[in-house]
Amino acid sequence: MNQPRAFRLGVAGPVGTGKSSILATLCRELAGELSMAVVTNDIYTDEDARFLRSAGVLPTERIRAVETGACPHTAIRDDVSANLDAVEDLEEAYGPLDLVLIRVFVERGARVVVVDLQQEAGDALVADLGDAVVFIRGDVSDRAVADLAVDTAVERFGALDALVNNASASRVRPFTEQTEDDWKLALDTGLFATRNFMLAAYPELRRSQGAVINFASGAGTDGQPNQASYAAAKEAIRGLSRVVANEWAADQIRVNVVAPMARTAGVAAWAEANPEQYALSAAKVPLGRFGDPRTDVAPVIAFLASDDARYITGQTLMADGGAIKLR
């Protein structure tokens, strides 16, 4: 199966020429549209990486530092392998993580319509899973795309039994620095995309007495810094879900929310690179570990989509090992 390749961009120059500032600007402007990560190369310190982390331009686990320990004129030559290893680790860590959920659904006998902007990733998914999956390339914030997805599900598979809204995009920066475009991105791909797909799916879910599973985040429930627009969108989704759960209960449509904490490939790579930080984070989870995406998180979502959850609606399930307890 052909996998899409990442685009690699290098920024080089003498000391003191603003390389880190250039990287910070690129991350701020593009992180909402692209899946980004940074590998910095310092001679004796991780100064550039620390600058980028403190600026909040990307989640900290997506910024990796390589320390060469060499003199300046040999640093690039001597450290090529370390740089490449770091890049390869990041590319492996931040592949299409939604594949875990799709695979679990297919393994349990479901047939799935997937909507995403990444055509190559979608084609690879279909090549791997076959007729059980239909891929639609589209922008989830476009109501016409939601209508197309629902129509495709009914045309290809005969009915729509469950809707899972897990798409979102946002930019990471302090509240006072978030722009109108930042807010539009988070709300369009989060709240309004969820609304669009729910509205499009309603007639078919009413026929099937089906289920909606939306996604929340600890960024909202816990108030994580530098996540204002994303957290607001996620909390708005929780409010929307509670209202619609009450309104659609008469139609026997269940609407629930999942807020996961999972040891994804990205978290695993971060744990390997920062074992002490990972240990501190894991220690804050009462069950003592991050969840496994396949065995701890995806089954919760599959459960909510199944008839076994027919008496559960309007709830937020924290699949996070007890890290956050809602009142």
KELORO-213639 format. One record per residue (C-alpha): residue number from 1; residue in three letters; y, x, z. Coordinates in Angstrom, 1 decimal. Last residue first. Example, Ala and Ser with C-alpha at 12.3 -4.5 7.8 and 13.67 -1.06 7.14 Angstrom:
BEGIN
pos->2	code->ser	Y->-1.1	X->13.7	Z->7.1 $
pos->1	code->ala	Y->-4.5	X->12.3	Z->7.8 $
# end
This chain:
BEGIN
pos->327	code->arg	Y->17.2	X->-19.6	Z->37.8 $
pos->326	code->leu	Y->15.9	X->-17.0	Z->35.5 $
pos->325	code->lys	Y->14.0	X->-14.0	Z->36.7 $
pos->324	code->ile	Y->14.6	X->-10.8	Z->34.7 $
pos->323	code->ala	Y->12.2	X->-7.8	Z->34.8 $
pos->322	code->gly	Y->9.2	X->-9.9	Z->35.5 $
pos->321	code->gly	Y->6.9	X->-8.2	Z->33.0 $
pos->320	code->asp	Y->9.3	X->-9.0	Z->30.2 $
pos->319	code->ala	Y->8.0	X->-12.0	Z->28.3 $
pos->318	code->met	Y->10.8	X->-14.1	Z->29.7 $
pos->317	code->leu	Y->10.0	X->-17.6	Z->28.6 $
pos->316	code->thr	Y->13.0	X->-19.8	Z->28.1 $
pos->315	code->gln	Y->12.2	X->-23.5	Z->28.3 $
pos->314	code->gly	Y->13.3	X->-26.6	Z->26.5 $
pos->313	code->thr	Y->9.8	X->-27.7	Z->25.8 $
pos->312	code->ile	Y->6.3	X->-27.3	Z->27.2 $
pos->311	code->tyr	Y->3.7	X->-30.2	Z->27.1 $
pos->310	code->arg	Y->2.3	X->-29.4	Z->23.7 $
pos->309	code->ala	Y->1.8	X->-25.7	Z->24.6 $
pos->308	code->asp	Y->-1.9	X->-25.7	Z->23.9 $
pos->307	code->asp	Y->-1.1	X->-27.4	Z->20.5 $
pos->306	code->ser	Y->0.1	X->-24.0	Z->19.2 $
pos->305	code->ala	Y->3.5	X->-22.6	Z->18.4 $
pos->304	code->leu	Y->4.2	X->-21.8	Z->22.0 $
pos->303	code->phe	Y->0.9	X->-19.9	Z->22.2 $
pos->302	code->ala	Y->1.7	X->-17.9	Z->19.1 $
pos->301	code->ile	Y->4.9	X->-16.8	Z->20.7 $
pos->300	code->val	Y->3.2	X->-15.8	Z->23.9 $
pos->299	code->pro	Y->0.5	X->-14.1	Z->21.8 $
pos->298	code->ala	Y->3.1	X->-12.0	Z->20.1 $
pos->297	code->val	Y->4.5	X->-10.6	Z->23.4 $
pos->296	code->asp	Y->1.7	X->-9.1	Z->25.5 $
pos->295	code->thr	Y->-1.2	X->-8.1	Z->23.2 $
pos->294	code->arg	Y->0.6	X->-7.2	Z->19.9 $
pos->293	code->pro	Y->4.1	X->-6.2	Z->21.2 $
pos->292	code->asp	Y->2.6	X->-4.3	Z->24.2 $
pos->291	code->gly	Y->4.9	X->-5.0	Z->27.2 $
pos->290	code->phe	Y->6.8	X->-2.3	Z->29.0 $
pos->289	code->arg	Y->5.3	X->-1.1	Z->32.2 $
pos->288	code->gly	Y->5.3	X->-1.5	Z->36.0 $
pos->287	code->leu	Y->4.5	X->-5.1	Z->36.4 $
pos->286	code->pro	Y->7.7	X->-5.5	Z->38.5 $
pos->285	code->val	Y->9.8	X->-3.8	Z->35.7 $
pos->284	code->lys	Y->12.4	X->-1.5	Z->37.3 $
pos->283	code->ala	Y->9.8	X->1.3	Z->37.4 $
pos->282	code->ala	Y->9.5	X->1.1	Z->33.6 $
pos->281	code->ser	Y->13.2	X->1.9	Z->33.2 $
pos->280	code->leu	Y->12.9	X->4.9	Z->35.6 $
pos->279	code->ala	Y->9.8	X->6.1	Z->33.9 $
pos->278	code->tyr	Y->11.5	X->5.8	Z->30.5 $
pos->277	code->gln	Y->14.4	X->7.9	Z->31.7 $
pos->276	code->glu	Y->12.1	X->10.6	Z->33.0 $
pos->275	code->pro	Y->9.9	X->10.6	Z->29.9 $
pos->274	code->asn	Y->12.8	X->11.0	Z->27.4 $
pos->273	code->ala	Y->11.4	X->12.2	Z->24.1 $
pos->272	code->glu	Y->8.0	X->10.6	Z->24.6 $
pos->271	code->ala	Y->9.5	X->7.4	Z->26.1 $
pos->270	code->trp	Y->12.0	X->7.2	Z->23.2 $
pos->269	code->ala	Y->9.1	X->7.4	Z->20.7 $
pos->268	code->ala	Y->7.3	X->4.7	Z->22.6 $
pos->267	code->val	Y->10.4	X->2.6	Z->22.7 $
pos->266	code->gly	Y->10.8	X->2.8	Z->18.9 $
pos->265	code->ala	Y->7.1	X->2.0	Z->18.3 $
pos->264	code->thr	Y->7.6	X->-1.1	Z->20.4 $
pos->263	code->arg	Y->7.0	X->-1.1	Z->24.1 $
pos->262	code->ala	Y->8.1	X->-4.7	Z->24.5 $
pos->261	code->met	Y->10.6	X->-6.7	Z->26.5 $
pos->260	code->pro	Y->10.7	X->-10.2	Z->25.1 $
pos->259	code->ala	Y->13.0	X->-13.2	Z->25.5 $
pos->258	code->val	Y->11.2	X->-16.3	Z->24.1 $
pos->257	code->val	Y->12.9	X->-19.7	Z->23.6 $
pos->256	code->asn	Y->11.4	X->-23.2	Z->23.3 $
pos->255	code->val	Y->11.8	X->-26.3	Z->21.2 $
pos->254	code->arg	Y->9.0	X->-28.9	Z->21.1 $
pos->253	code->ile	Y->9.1	X->-31.7	Z->18.5 $
pos->252	code->gln	Y->7.5	X->-34.9	Z->19.8 $
pos->251	code->asp	Y->10.0	X->-37.0	Z->17.8 $
pos->250	code->ala	Y->11.5	X->-38.4	Z->21.0 $
pos->249	code->ala	Y->11.6	X->-34.8	Z->22.3 $
pos->248	code->trp	Y->14.0	X->-33.9	Z->19.5 $
pos->247	code->glu	Y->17.2	X->-34.6	Z->21.4 $
pos->246	code->asn	Y->16.1	X->-33.0	Z->24.6 $
pos->245	code->ala	Y->14.7	X->-29.9	Z->23.0 $
pos->244	code->val	Y->17.9	X->-29.9	Z->20.8 $
pos->243	code->val	Y->20.1	X->-29.5	Z->23.8 $
pos->242	code->arg	Y->17.9	X->-26.8	Z->25.4 $
pos->241	code->ser	Y->17.6	X->-24.8	Z->22.2 $
pos->240	code->leu	Y->21.4	X->-24.9	Z->21.5 $
pos->239	code->gly	Y->22.0	X->-23.4	Z->25.0 $
pos->238	code->arg	Y->19.5	X->-20.7	Z->24.4 $
pos->237	code->ile	Y->20.9	X->-19.9	Z->21.0 $
pos->236	code->ala	Y->24.4	X->-19.7	Z->22.5 $
pos->235	code->glu	Y->23.0	X->-17.1	Z->24.9 $
pos->234	code->lys	Y->21.7	X->-15.1	Z->22.0 $
pos->233	code->ala	Y->25.0	X->-15.3	Z->20.1 $
pos->232	code->ala	Y->27.0	X->-14.3	Z->23.2 $
pos->231	code->ala	Y->24.7	X->-11.3	Z->23.8 $
pos->230	code->tyr	Y->25.0	X->-10.1	Z->20.2 $
pos->229	code->ser	Y->28.8	X->-10.4	Z->20.3 $
pos->228	code->ala	Y->29.2	X->-8.7	Z->23.7 $
pos->227	code->gln	Y->26.5	X->-6.0	Z->23.4 $
pos->226	code->asn	Y->28.4	X->-2.9	Z->24.5 $
pos->225	code->pro	Y->27.3	X->-3.3	Z->28.1 $
pos->224	code->gln	Y->24.1	X->-5.4	Z->28.8 $
pos->223	code->gly	Y->24.9	X->-8.8	Z->30.4 $
pos->222	code->asp	Y->21.4	X->-9.5	Z->32.0 $
pos->221	code->thr	Y->20.7	X->-12.9	Z->30.3 $
pos->220	code->gly	Y->22.6	X->-11.9	Z->27.2 $
pos->219	code->ala	Y->21.4	X->-8.4	Z->26.5 $
pos->218	code->gly	Y->18.1	X->-9.4	Z->28.0 $
pos->217	code->ser	Y->17.5	X->-11.2	Z->24.8 $
pos->216	code->ala	Y->16.9	X->-14.7	Z->23.3 $
pos->215	code->phe	Y->14.6	X->-15.7	Z->20.4 $
pos->214	code->asn	Y->13.8	X->-19.2	Z->19.1 $
pos->213	code->ile	Y->10.4	X->-20.9	Z->18.9 $
pos->212	code->val	Y->10.4	X->-24.3	Z->17.2 $
pos->211	code->ala	Y->7.3	X->-26.5	Z->17.4 $
pos->210	code->gly	Y->5.6	X->-29.3	Z->15.4 $
pos->209	code->gln	Y->5.2	X->-33.0	Z->15.5 $
pos->208	code->ser	Y->3.9	X->-32.6	Z->11.9 $
pos->207	code->arg	Y->6.1	X->-35.3	Z->10.4 $
pos->206	code->arg	Y->9.1	X->-34.5	Z->12.7 $
pos->205	code->leu	Y->8.6	X->-30.8	Z->12.0 $
pos->204	code->glu	Y->8.9	X->-31.6	Z->8.2 $
pos->203	code->pro	Y->12.2	X->-33.5	Z->8.7 $
pos->202	code->tyr	Y->13.6	X->-31.0	Z->11.1 $
pos->201	code->ala	Y->12.9	X->-27.8	Z->9.2 $
pos->200	code->ala	Y->16.3	X->-27.6	Z->7.4 $
pos->199	code->leu	Y->18.2	X->-28.4	Z->10.5 $
pos->198	code->met	Y->16.3	X->-25.8	Z->12.5 $
pos->197	code->phe	Y->16.6	X->-23.2	Z->9.8 $
pos->196	code->asn	Y->20.4	X->-23.6	Z->9.6 $
pos->195	code->arg	Y->20.9	X->-23.6	Z->13.4 $
pos->194	code->thr	Y->18.9	X->-20.4	Z->13.9 $
pos->193	code->ala	Y->20.9	X->-18.8	Z->11.0 $
pos->192	code->phe	Y->24.1	X->-20.0	Z->12.7 $
pos->191	code->leu	Y->23.2	X->-18.6	Z->16.1 $
pos->190	code->gly	Y->21.8	X->-15.2	Z->15.1 $
pos->189	code->thr	Y->22.6	X->-14.0	Z->11.6 $
pos->188	code->asp	Y->26.0	X->-15.7	Z->11.3 $
pos->187	code->leu	Y->26.9	X->-15.3	Z->15.0 $
pos->186	code->ala	Y->26.2	X->-11.6	Z->15.2 $
pos->185	code->leu	Y->27.8	X->-10.8	Z->11.8 $
pos->184	code->lys	Y->30.8	X->-13.0	Z->12.4 $
pos->183	code->trp	Y->31.5	X->-11.4	Z->15.8 $
pos->182	code->asp	Y->31.4	X->-7.9	Z->14.3 $
pos->181	code->asp	Y->33.5	X->-8.9	Z->11.4 $
pos->180	code->glu	Y->36.1	X->-10.3	Z->13.8 $
pos->179	code->thr	Y->36.1	X->-6.9	Z->15.4 $
pos->178	code->gln	Y->34.5	X->-5.6	Z->18.6 $
pos->177	code->glu	Y->36.5	X->-2.8	Z->20.2 $
pos->176	code->thr	Y->37.6	X->-4.6	Z->23.4 $
pos->175	code->phe	Y->33.9	X->-5.7	Z->23.9 $
pos->174	code->pro	Y->32.6	X->-2.2	Z->23.7 $
pos->173	code->arg	Y->30.4	X->-1.2	Z->20.7 $
pos->172	code->val	Y->27.0	X->-2.0	Z->19.3 $
pos->171	code->arg	Y->27.1	X->-3.9	Z->16.0 $
pos->170	code->ser	Y->24.9	X->-6.9	Z->15.4 $
pos->169	code->ala	Y->22.0	X->-8.3	Z->13.4 $
pos->168	code->ser	Y->19.6	X->-11.1	Z->14.1 $
pos->167	code->ala	Y->16.4	X->-12.6	Z->12.8 $
pos->166	code->asn	Y->13.8	X->-14.1	Z->15.2 $
pos->165	code->asn	Y->13.7	X->-17.8	Z->14.4 $
pos->164	code->val	Y->10.1	X->-19.0	Z->14.5 $
pos->163	code->leu	Y->9.4	X->-22.4	Z->13.0 $
pos->162	code->ala	Y->6.1	X->-24.2	Z->13.5 $
pos->161	code->asp	Y->3.9	X->-26.8	Z->11.8 $
pos->160	code->leu	Y->5.3	X->-27.0	Z->8.3 $
pos->159	code->ala	Y->3.1	X->-28.8	Z->5.8 $
pos->158	code->gly	Y->1.1	X->-28.6	Z->2.6 $
pos->157	code->phe	Y->0.7	X->-24.8	Z->2.4 $
pos->156	code->arg	Y->2.4	X->-23.8	Z->-0.8 $
pos->155	code->glu	Y->4.7	X->-26.7	Z->-1.5 $
pos->154	code->val	Y->5.4	X->-27.4	Z->2.2 $
pos->153	code->ala	Y->6.1	X->-23.8	Z->3.0 $
pos->152	code->thr	Y->8.2	X->-23.3	Z->-0.1 $
pos->151	code->asp	Y->10.4	X->-26.3	Z->0.7 $
pos->150	code->val	Y->11.0	X->-25.0	Z->4.2 $
pos->149	code->ala	Y->11.9	X->-21.5	Z->2.9 $
pos->148	code->leu	Y->14.1	X->-23.0	Z->0.2 $
pos->147	code->asp	Y->16.0	X->-25.1	Z->2.6 $
pos->146	code->ala	Y->16.6	X->-22.1	Z->4.9 $
pos->145	code->val	Y->17.8	X->-20.0	Z->1.9 $
pos->144	code->ala	Y->20.2	X->-22.8	Z->1.0 $
pos->143	code->arg	Y->21.6	X->-22.7	Z->4.5 $
pos->142	code->asp	Y->22.7	X->-19.1	Z->4.0 $
pos->141	code->ser	Y->22.8	X->-17.2	Z->7.3 $
pos->140	code->val	Y->19.1	X->-16.1	Z->6.8 $
pos->139	code->asp	Y->20.1	X->-14.1	Z->3.7 $
pos->138	code->gly	Y->17.3	X->-14.1	Z->1.2 $
pos->137	code->arg	Y->14.2	X->-12.4	Z->-0.2 $
pos->136	code->ile	Y->11.4	X->-14.9	Z->0.2 $
pos->135	code->phe	Y->7.9	X->-13.7	Z->1.0 $
pos->134	code->val	Y->4.8	X->-15.9	Z->1.0 $
pos->133	code->val	Y->2.0	X->-14.9	Z->3.4 $
pos->132	code->ala	Y->-1.7	X->-16.1	Z->3.8 $
pos->131	code->asp	Y->-2.2	X->-15.3	Z->0.1 $
pos->130	code->gly	Y->-2.5	X->-11.6	Z->0.6 $
pos->129	code->leu	Y->-2.0	X->-9.8	Z->3.9 $
pos->128	code->asp	Y->-1.4	X->-6.3	Z->2.7 $
pos->127	code->ala	Y->0.1	X->-6.9	Z->-0.8 $
pos->126	code->val	Y->2.2	X->-9.7	Z->0.8 $
pos->125	code->leu	Y->3.6	X->-7.3	Z->3.4 $
pos->124	code->ala	Y->4.2	X->-4.6	Z->0.9 $
pos->123	code->asp	Y->6.2	X->-7.0	Z->-1.2 $
pos->122	code->gly	Y->8.3	X->-8.1	Z->1.8 $
pos->121	code->ala	Y->9.0	X->-4.5	Z->2.8 $
pos->120	code->glu	Y->10.1	X->-3.7	Z->-0.8 $
pos->119	code->gln	Y->12.3	X->-6.8	Z->-0.9 $
pos->118	code->gln	Y->14.2	X->-6.1	Z->2.3 $
pos->117	code->leu	Y->16.6	X->-9.1	Z->2.8 $
pos->116	code->asp	Y->14.1	X->-11.1	Z->4.9 $
pos->115	code->val	Y->12.5	X->-14.5	Z->4.9 $
pos->114	code->val	Y->8.7	X->-14.9	Z->5.7 $
pos->113	code->val	Y->6.6	X->-17.9	Z->4.9 $
pos->112	code->val	Y->3.4	X->-17.8	Z->7.0 $
pos->111	code->arg	Y->-0.1	X->-19.2	Z->6.8 $
pos->110	code->ala	Y->-1.8	X->-19.4	Z->10.2 $
pos->109	code->gly	Y->-5.4	X->-18.6	Z->10.9 $
pos->108	code->arg	Y->-5.2	X->-16.7	Z->14.2 $
pos->107	code->glu	Y->-5.2	X->-13.3	Z->12.4 $
pos->106	code->val	Y->-2.3	X->-14.6	Z->10.3 $
pos->105	code->phe	Y->-0.2	X->-15.4	Z->13.4 $
pos->104	code->val	Y->-1.0	X->-12.0	Z->14.9 $
pos->103	code->arg	Y->-0.1	X->-10.3	Z->11.7 $
pos->102	code->ile	Y->3.3	X->-12.0	Z->11.4 $
pos->101	code->leu	Y->4.1	X->-11.1	Z->15.0 $
pos->100	code->val	Y->3.3	X->-7.4	Z->14.5 $
pos->99	code->leu	Y->5.0	X->-7.3	Z->11.2 $
pos->98	code->asp	Y->8.3	X->-8.1	Z->12.9 $
pos->97	code->leu	Y->8.5	X->-4.4	Z->13.8 $
pos->96	code->pro	Y->9.5	X->-3.5	Z->10.2 $
pos->95	code->gly	Y->9.7	X->0.3	Z->10.6 $
pos->94	code->tyr	Y->11.8	X->1.9	Z->13.3 $
pos->93	code->ala	Y->9.4	X->4.2	Z->15.1 $
pos->92	code->glu	Y->7.9	X->5.7	Z->11.9 $
pos->91	code->glu	Y->11.4	X->6.5	Z->10.5 $
pos->90	code->leu	Y->12.4	X->7.9	Z->13.9 $
pos->89	code->asp	Y->9.4	X->10.1	Z->14.2 $
pos->88	code->glu	Y->9.8	X->11.4	Z->10.6 $
pos->87	code->val	Y->13.4	X->12.3	Z->11.3 $
pos->86	code->ala	Y->12.5	X->14.2	Z->14.5 $
pos->85	code->asp	Y->9.7	X->16.1	Z->12.7 $
pos->84	code->leu	Y->12.1	X->16.9	Z->9.9 $
pos->83	code->asn	Y->14.6	X->18.4	Z->12.3 $
pos->82	code->ala	Y->12.0	X->20.4	Z->14.1 $
pos->81	code->ser	Y->10.6	X->21.8	Z->10.8 $
pos->80	code->val	Y->14.0	X->22.8	Z->9.5 $
pos->79	code->asp	Y->14.9	X->24.7	Z->12.7 $
pos->78	code->asp	Y->14.8	X->28.3	Z->11.7 $
pos->77	code->arg	Y->16.7	X->28.0	Z->8.5 $
pos->76	code->ile	Y->19.4	X->25.7	Z->9.9 $
pos->75	code->ala	Y->19.9	X->27.8	Z->13.0 $
pos->74	code->thr	Y->19.9	X->31.2	Z->11.4 $
pos->73	code->his	Y->23.7	X->31.8	Z->10.9 $
pos->72	code->pro	Y->24.5	X->29.9	Z->14.1 $
pos->71	code->cys	Y->22.2	X->31.9	Z->16.5 $
pos->70	code->ala	Y->19.1	X->30.1	Z->17.5 $
pos->69	code->gly	Y->18.1	X->27.8	Z->20.4 $
pos->68	code->thr	Y->17.7	X->25.0	Z->17.9 $
pos->67	code->glu	Y->18.3	X->22.0	Z->20.0 $
pos->66	code->val	Y->17.3	X->18.8	Z->18.3 $
pos->65	code->ala	Y->18.9	X->15.7	Z->19.6 $
pos->64	code->arg	Y->17.8	X->12.1	Z->18.9 $
pos->63	code->ile	Y->20.0	X->9.0	Z->18.7 $
pos->62	code->arg	Y->18.0	X->5.8	Z->18.1 $
pos->61	code->glu	Y->17.0	X->5.6	Z->21.7 $
pos->60	code->thr	Y->20.6	X->5.3	Z->22.8 $
pos->59	code->pro	Y->21.2	X->2.1	Z->20.9 $
pos->58	code->leu	Y->23.8	X->2.8	Z->18.3 $
pos->57	code->val	Y->27.6	X->3.3	Z->18.2 $
pos->56	code->gly	Y->27.9	X->3.3	Z->22.0 $
pos->55	code->ala	Y->30.5	X->6.1	Z->22.1 $
pos->54	code->ser	Y->28.6	X->7.6	Z->25.0 $
pos->53	code->arg	Y->25.5	X->7.9	Z->22.9 $
pos->52	code->leu	Y->27.4	X->9.5	Z->20.0 $
pos->51	code->phe	Y->29.0	X->12.1	Z->22.3 $
pos->50	code->arg	Y->25.7	X->12.8	Z->24.0 $
pos->49	code->ala	Y->24.0	X->13.4	Z->20.7 $
pos->48	code->asp	Y->26.8	X->15.8	Z->19.6 $
pos->47	code->glu	Y->26.6	X->17.8	Z->22.9 $
pos->46	code->asp	Y->22.8	X->18.2	Z->22.9 $
pos->45	code->thr	Y->23.1	X->21.8	Z->23.8 $
pos->44	code->tyr	Y->22.1	X->25.3	Z->22.6 $
pos->43	code->ile	Y->22.5	X->25.4	Z->18.8 $
pos->42	code->asp	Y->23.0	X->21.7	Z->18.2 $
pos->41	code->asn	Y->21.3	X->19.6	Z->15.5 $
pos->40	code->thr	Y->21.8	X->15.8	Z->15.7 $
pos->39	code->val	Y->19.2	X->13.2	Z->14.5 $
pos->38	code->val	Y->20.7	X->9.7	Z->14.0 $
pos->37	code->ala	Y->19.2	X->6.2	Z->13.5 $
pos->36	code->met	Y->20.1	X->3.3	Z->11.4 $
pos->35	code->ser	Y->18.6	X->-0.1	Z->10.3 $
pos->34	code->leu	Y->21.3	X->-1.2	Z->7.9 $
pos->33	code->glu	Y->23.7	X->-4.1	Z->7.7 $
pos->32	code->gly	Y->25.0	X->-4.2	Z->11.3 $
pos->31	code->ala	Y->24.7	X->-0.5	Z->11.8 $
pos->30	code->leu	Y->27.0	X->0.2	Z->8.8 $
pos->29	code->glu	Y->30.5	X->0.3	Z->10.0 $
pos->28	code->arg	Y->30.0	X->1.6	Z->13.6 $
pos->27	code->cys	Y->27.2	X->4.0	Z->12.5 $
pos->26	code->leu	Y->29.3	X->5.5	Z->9.7 $
pos->25	code->thr	Y->32.3	X->5.9	Z->12.1 $
pos->24	code->ala	Y->30.2	X->7.7	Z->14.7 $
pos->23	code->leu	Y->28.7	X->10.0	Z->12.1 $
pos->22	code->ile	Y->32.2	X->11.0	Z->10.9 $
pos->21	code->ser	Y->33.3	X->11.5	Z->14.5 $
pos->20	code->ser	Y->30.3	X->13.7	Z->15.1 $
pos->19	code->lys	Y->31.0	X->15.9	Z->12.0 $
pos->18	code->gly	Y->34.7	X->16.4	Z->13.0 $
pos->17	code->thr	Y->35.4	X->19.9	Z->11.7 $
pos->16	code->gly	Y->35.0	X->21.7	Z->15.1 $
pos->15	code->val	Y->32.1	X->23.9	Z->14.2 $
pos->14	code->pro	Y->31.6	X->24.4	Z->10.5 $
pos->13	code->gly	Y->30.1	X->21.7	Z->8.3 $
pos->12	code->ala	Y->27.1	X->19.5	Z->7.6 $
pos->11	code->val	Y->26.4	X->15.7	Z->7.4 $
pos->10	code->gly	Y->23.0	X->14.8	Z->6.0 $
pos->9	code->leu	Y->22.0	X->11.4	Z->4.7 $
pos->8	code->arg	Y->18.4	X->10.2	Z->4.5 $
pos->7	code->phe	Y->17.4	X->6.9	Z->2.8 $
pos->6	code->ala	Y->14.2	X->5.5	Z->4.3 $
pos->5	code->arg	Y->11.2	X->5.0	Z->2.1 $
pos->4	code->pro	Y->9.6	X->1.6	Z->1.4 $
pos->3	code->gln	Y->5.8	X->1.6	Z->1.9 $
pos->2	code->asn	Y->3.4	X->1.4	Z->-1.0 $
pos->1	code->met	Y->0.0	X->0.0	Z->0.0 $
# end
